Amino acid sequence: MTSLLSRPNAFVGSASRKLQVVVAALAVMAFGLSISVVVAQDDAKKEEGVPGVVASADGWDIHYTYWESPMGKEAPVVILLHGKGQARLIWKALPLAKELAKKQFAVIAVDLRKHGESKAAENASVQAKSDKLSKFDYEGMVLGDLEAIKKFIYAEHQAQRLNMRKVGVVATDMSTAIALNWAQVDWSKKPFDDAPTLAARTPRGQDVQALVLVSPVDSLSGVGTINATRFLRATGISVLLLSSKKVSSETRTATKMYSQLGGSQQDEQDKRIYNIGSDLKLSGSNLLARQPALQAGIQKFLEDHVMKQVAPWKDRESRLK
């Protein structure tokens, strides 16, 4: 019998086949590993959100982090606003953003101008580059920053990745006044004149269904809240006020807003305005961090007053275009 040693071609052929098997096995392992890496990266994006930037009408780059919802075109939306001197990263430290994303909300955490990454351009004015906040900055947050975020929401809505008819806003200290005024702006927008009857026209606003105001403030330079609260009273919007019972200024402001919004006159069976006080002497995001039950309460409020809102997805592009 002839051995393999005396048949070199046969030996090489056998070794080659074994090598091919090993290479194929390694390739399968590598392919599986690459899939695992991609899946892990996708999971990380879902967990941490995806950063982005939009341009405001007055030239500011407004940075945000976005958690897209798997619900697609029926996904409710929550905008998270930080307090004075903070940034959207505060919502990475608190579990609320991730918990809302797990509940399939589309979540957008925003850096308002002069906060976080939303800084003035190199060629901006001295006032714009100053860290001091003026009435022009506060007005810009309302009419520039949040309107730019609304355009982003509109684009996602038209792409059927969320439902802009179901929007909630969570705001802390400074941004509570910004949120109230922006809600008023949103509800003041007249629909497009693209149909003979008002009911048939394509709306441009009336999308903010609920506000969560943590440690509310009633006035910023050039931006008050009295007109906004009185205006919103007639819209049917839901509001959750959270404050510390041990911070008298917060308690007074929350109580006043509760009254202005019609909280004391509402029907208990159709309750939509809430005023909750905490026994901790803390404010804003610090209050939320130390009392996790408040974050759970916020989530429940948004589920009841935003997610459960009956507002099926509809095309929001004007028929005039």
C-alpha positions in Angstrom: 0.0 0.0 0.0 1.3 3.4 -0.9 1.5 5.8 2.1 0.4 9.4 2.0 4.1 10.3 2.3 4.7 8.6 -1.1 1.7 10.5 -2.5 2.4 14.2 -1.9 -0.5 15.5 -4.0 -2.9 13.5 -1.8 -1.3 14.8 1.4 -1.5 18.4 0.2 -5.1 18.0 -0.9 -6.0 16.6 2.5 -4.2 19.4 4.3 -5.8 22.0 2.1 -9.3 20.7 2.8 -8.6 20.8 6.5 -7.3 24.3 6.2 -10.4 25.3 4.3 -12.6 23.9 7.0 -10.7 25.8 9.7 -10.8 29.0 7.7 -14.5 28.6 7.1 -15.2 28.0 10.8 -13.1 31.1 11.7 -15.1 33.1 9.1 -18.4 32.0 10.6 -17.1 32.8 14.1 -15.9 36.3 12.9 -19.2 36.9 11.1 -21.1 36.0 14.3 -18.9 38.2 16.3 -19.4 41.1 13.9 -23.2 40.7 14.2 -22.9 40.6 18.0 -20.9 43.8 17.9 -23.4 45.6 15.6 -26.3 44.4 17.8 -24.4 45.6 20.9 -23.8 49.0 19.3 -27.5 49.3 18.3 -28.5 48.5 21.9 -26.1 51.1 23.2 -27.6 53.7 20.9 -31.1 52.8 22.1 -29.9 53.0 25.7 -27.9 56.2 25.5 -29.8 58.0 22.7 -28.4 59.5 19.5 -27.0 63.1 19.6 -28.0 65.6 16.9 -28.2 69.3 16.2 -30.8 71.6 14.6 -30.5 75.3 13.6 -32.8 77.9 15.2 -34.3 80.7 13.0 -31.8 83.2 14.6 -28.7 81.1 13.9 -28.0 79.1 17.0 -27.0 75.4 16.7 -29.3 73.6 19.2 -28.0 70.3 20.4 -30.1 67.4 21.5 -30.1 63.7 22.3 -32.9 61.6 20.7 -34.2 58.2 21.7 -36.3 56.9 18.8 -39.4 54.9 19.6 -40.1 51.4 18.2 -43.8 52.4 18.0 -43.2 54.3 14.8 -45.9 56.7 13.7 -48.0 56.3 16.9 -45.2 57.0 19.3 -45.9 59.8 21.8 -43.1 62.4 22.3 -41.5 63.9 25.4 -39.2 66.9 25.4 -36.8 67.1 28.4 -35.6 70.6 29.4 -32.8 71.3 31.9 -32.6 74.0 34.5 -30.5 77.1 34.6 -26.8 76.4 34.3 -27.3 72.8 33.5 -27.4 70.8 30.3 -29.2 67.9 28.7 -26.6 65.5 30.3 -28.6 65.9 33.5 -31.1 63.5 31.9 -28.4 60.9 31.4 -27.7 61.1 35.2 -31.4 60.7 36.0 -33.2 57.5 34.9 -36.3 59.3 33.6 -35.2 59.6 29.9 -34.2 55.9 29.7 -37.4 54.8 31.5 -39.6 56.8 29.2 -37.7 55.3 26.2 -38.3 51.8 27.6 -42.0 52.7 27.7 -41.7 53.4 23.9 -41.9 57.2 24.1 -39.8 59.1 21.6 -37.6 61.2 23.9 -35.7 64.4 23.1 -33.4 66.0 25.6 -32.4 69.5 24.6 -29.5 71.9 25.3 -31.1 75.3 25.4 -28.9 78.2 24.1 -25.9 79.1 26.3 -26.2 75.7 27.9 -24.3 72.5 27.3 -23.2 72.3 23.6 -25.6 74.9 22.4 -23.0 77.7 22.3 -22.8 80.9 20.3 -21.0 80.9 16.9 -17.5 82.3 16.7 -18.7 85.3 14.8 -21.6 86.0 17.1 -22.1 89.2 19.1 -20.6 89.9 22.4 -24.0 89.6 24.1 -24.5 86.2 22.5 -21.1 85.0 23.7 -21.7 86.3 27.2 -22.7 83.6 29.8 -25.2 86.1 31.3 -28.8 85.3 30.3 -30.9 88.2 29.0 -34.5 88.6 27.9 -33.3 88.1 24.3 -31.9 84.7 25.3 -35.1 83.6 27.1 -37.2 84.8 24.2 -34.9 82.9 21.8 -35.3 79.7 23.8 -39.0 79.9 23.2 -39.2 81.2 19.6 -35.9 79.8 18.4 -34.7 76.8 20.2 -38.0 75.0 20.8 -39.4 75.9 17.5 -36.3 74.3 15.9 -36.9 71.2 17.9 -40.6 71.3 16.8 -39.3 71.3 13.1 -37.3 68.2 13.9 -40.3 66.6 15.4 -42.3 67.5 12.3 -39.7 65.8 10.1 -39.8 62.7 12.2 -43.6 62.8 12.2 -43.7 63.0 8.4 -41.3 60.1 8.2 -43.8 58.2 10.4 -41.3 57.7 13.2 -43.4 59.4 15.9 -46.8 61.2 16.3 -46.4 64.9 16.8 -50.0 65.2 17.9 -49.0 63.7 21.2 -46.2 65.9 22.8 -45.3 66.3 26.5 -42.7 68.5 28.0 -40.8 68.0 31.3 -39.0 71.2 32.5 -37.1 72.2 35.7 -36.8 75.6 37.4 -35.8 78.2 34.7 -37.1 76.1 31.8 -40.6 75.8 33.3 -41.3 79.4 32.2 -39.9 78.6 28.8 -42.1 75.5 28.5 -45.3 77.4 29.5 -44.6 80.1 27.0 -43.8 77.7 24.2 -47.0 75.7 24.9 -48.9 79.0 24.5 -47.1 79.7 21.2 -47.9 76.2 20.0 -51.6 76.5 20.8 -51.8 79.9 19.3 -50.8 78.8 15.8 -53.6 79.0 13.3 -54.1 76.0 11.0 -53.2 76.3 7.3 -55.9 77.8 5.2 -56.0 74.7 3.0 -59.6 73.6 3.4 -63.1 75.3 3.4 -63.8 74.4 7.0 -61.7 74.9 10.2 -62.1 71.3 11.2 -60.8 70.0 7.8 -57.7 72.3 7.8 -54.2 71.0 8.5 -53.1 72.2 11.9 -49.7 73.8 12.6 -49.9 73.5 16.4 -52.1 72.4 19.3 -49.6 69.5 19.7 -48.4 70.0 23.3 -50.8 67.9 25.4 -49.1 67.9 28.8 -46.5 69.8 30.9 -44.5 68.7 33.9 -43.1 71.7 35.8 -40.6 70.9 38.5 -39.8 73.7 40.9 -41.7 76.2 38.7 -40.7 79.9 38.3 -43.2 82.5 37.3 -41.0 85.1 35.7 -37.7 85.4 33.8 -36.3 88.6 32.3 -38.8 89.5 29.5 -40.7 86.2 29.9 -43.6 86.0 32.3 -46.1 83.2 32.8 -49.4 84.8 33.8 -50.6 85.2 30.3 -49.4 81.7 29.4 -51.2 80.0 32.3 -54.4 81.8 31.7 -54.3 81.1 28.0 -53.6 77.4 28.5 -56.4 77.1 31.0 -58.9 77.0 28.1 -57.0 74.5 25.9 -57.5 71.3 27.9 -53.8 70.8 28.3 -52.7 68.7 31.4 -50.2 70.0 33.9 -48.3 68.4 36.7 -46.7 70.9 39.2 -43.9 69.5 41.5 -42.3 71.6 44.2 -40.8 71.4 47.7 -43.1 72.3 50.5 -40.0 73.6 52.4 -39.1 76.1 49.7 -41.7 78.8 50.2 -41.1 80.6 46.9 -41.7 77.3 45.0 -44.8 76.5 47.0 -46.3 80.0 46.3 -45.5 79.8 42.6 -46.9 76.3 42.2 -50.1 77.2 44.1 -50.6 80.4 42.0 -50.1 78.5 38.7 -52.5 75.8 39.9 -55.1 78.4 40.4 -54.4 80.2 37.1 -54.6 77.0 35.2 -58.0 76.3 36.7 -56.9 73.5 39.0 -59.3 74.4 41.9 -62.3 74.5 39.6 -61.7 71.2 37.8 -64.0 68.2 37.9 -62.3 65.4 39.9 -63.6 62.8 37.4 -61.8 64.6 34.6 -58.8 65.9 36.5 -55.8 67.2 34.5 -54.1 69.8 36.7 -52.1 68.5 39.7 -50.0 70.2 42.3 -47.7 67.9 44.3 -45.5 69.0 47.1 -42.4 67.2 48.4 -41.1 67.2 52.0 -37.5 67.4 50.8 -35.9 70.8 50.8 -34.5 70.5 47.3 -35.3 72.0 43.9 -35.3 71.0 40.3 -33.3 68.0 39.2 -31.8 67.6 42.7 -35.4 67.0 43.9 -36.0 64.4 41.3 -32.6 62.7 42.0 -33.3 62.4 45.7 -36.9 61.3 45.4 -37.2 58.6 42.6 -40.9 58.2 43.3 -41.4 61.6 41.7 -39.9 60.4 38.5 -42.2 57.4 38.6 -45.1 59.8 39.1 -44.0 61.9 36.1 -43.9 58.7 33.9 -47.4 57.7 35.0 -48.7 61.2 34.3 -47.2 61.2 30.8 -48.6 57.8 30.1 -52.1 58.9 31.2 -52.1 62.3 29.5 -49.9 61.9 26.5 -49.5 58.3 25.5 -53.2 57.5 26.0 -54.3 60.7 24.1 -56.6 59.7 21.3 -54.9 61.3 18.3 -54.1 59.0 15.4 -51.3 59.9 13.1 -52.2 62.3 10.3 -50.2 63.9 7.5 -49.2 67.3 8.6 -48.1 68.8 5.3 -50.3 71.6 4.1 -52.4 70.8 1.0 -51.2 74.2 -0.3 -47.7 72.8 -1.0 
